[in-house]
Amino acid sequence: MNKQILDFWAGNFKTEEDFYEFVEDNDNYYLEEEDDNNYISKFAESQKTVWFDYDFAEYGFEESIQYFSEYSFAEQWLPILFNRINEMNLKFEINSLIFVSQGQIPQPKSVENDEFSLVYLGGIEFEY
């Protein structure tokens, strides 16, 4: 078995549309000239990462955290994620999750503003 580490963010967005607008590729990214102010997505911008490979990411918007059990390798990481969330005593209901292969986002961090809360929960190892 091979092992890998995933970085996780749990969040709360006002609407599903707001979440997907934040996390999905900016359609103009590939049409515009490369520069340090052109980010592949609003999520990437929030992490100060111009580009990362979405082939190594998974994300979704669900009613609550237990609905993420159908995501890739969830049987391995979801129990650990539950523990971390409980330890952090988050002040919001989780309705969104982003996870990315470790190293894709060089300096992962939490982001909060009037529109959403997104908390970095750290890396979790899994086997594939």
Order of alpha helices (4+ residues) and beta strands (2+ residues): beta-alpha-alpha-beta-alpha-beta-beta-beta
